[in-house]
Amino acid sequence: MRMPAAKEAIIPAILPLEMRYILRFLWNATRGHHLAPWRSPYLRWRIETYSGVKMHSIGFPEFCGFLWHERSEMVRFLKWTGRMERYARVKPKNL
């Protein structure tokens, strides 16, 4: 879903480019569960594959504990997704 052009023009002035890509990833990864990201099947699956904790046993305390203990790795991962997003969405040179 694209934002209206007026809002799209405001966002670059407020957020650095890297932060916009990080927020875009988090928004897409929690689709349908924006206010409760620990319920997102995608994030629970990612936590399960990274840590080995079964996704059906991940609730709010486990989610928050995982984010706290792995915060430096999460920041590194989110920065990496931002770099990959820039490669995937290259602007055409003729504009």
C-alpha positions in Angstrom: 0.0 0.0 0.0 1.5 3.3 -1.1 1.3 6.5 0.8 -0.2 9.7 -0.7 2.4 11.8 -2.4 2.1 14.6 0.2 3.0 12.3 3.1 5.7 10.6 1.1 7.5 13.9 0.7 7.4 14.6 4.4 8.9 11.3 5.6 12.4 11.7 4.0 12.8 15.0 5.8 12.0 13.4 9.2 13.6 9.9 9.1 17.1 8.9 7.8 17.0 6.5 4.9 18.2 3.5 6.9 15.5 4.0 9.5 12.8 4.1 6.9 13.9 0.7 5.5 14.0 -0.7 9.1 10.5 0.6 9.8 9.2 -0.8 6.5 10.6 -4.2 7.3 9.0 -4.2 10.8 5.7 -3.0 9.4 5.6 -5.7 6.8 6.8 -8.4 9.2 4.1 -7.7 11.7 1.3 -7.4 9.1 -2.0 -8.0 10.9 -0.3 -7.9 14.3 1.1 -4.3 14.4 0.0 -3.7 18.0 1.0 -7.2 19.2 4.1 -8.2 17.2 4.7 -11.3 19.4 1.6 -12.8 17.7 3.1 -12.4 14.2 3.6 -15.8 12.7 6.5 -14.6 10.6 8.4 -13.1 13.6 7.6 -16.1 15.7 9.0 -18.4 12.9 12.1 -16.2 12.7 12.7 -16.5 16.4 12.2 -20.2 16.3 14.7 -20.7 13.5 17.2 -18.4 15.2 16.9 -19.6 18.8 15.3 -23.0 18.7 12.4 -22.0 20.9 9.2 -23.5 19.5 7.0 -20.8 18.0 3.8 -22.1 19.7 5.4 -21.4 23.1 6.5 -17.8 22.3 4.3 -15.2 24.1 4.9 -11.7 25.2 7.5 -12.4 27.9 9.5 -14.8 25.7 9.3 -12.3 22.8 10.5 -9.3 25.0 13.2 -11.5 26.6 14.5 -12.6 23.2 14.6 -9.0 21.9 16.4 -7.8 25.0 19.0 -10.6 25.0 19.6 -10.4 21.2 19.2 -6.6 20.8 22.6 -6.1 19.2 22.0 -8.9 16.7 18.5 -7.5 16.0 19.9 -4.1 15.3 22.5 -5.7 13.0 19.8 -7.7 11.3 17.5 -4.7 10.8 20.4 -2.7 9.3 21.1 -5.6 7.0 17.5 -5.7 5.8 17.7 -2.0 5.1 20.8 -2.5 2.9 19.1 -5.4 1.1 15.9 -3.3 0.6 18.0 -0.6 -1.2 19.4 -3.3 -3.6 15.9 -4.7 -4.2 14.3 -1.3 -4.9 16.8 0.4 -7.1 15.6 3.7 -8.6 15.7 3.9 -12.4 18.5 6.2 -13.6 16.4 7.9 -16.3 14.2 9.8 -13.9 
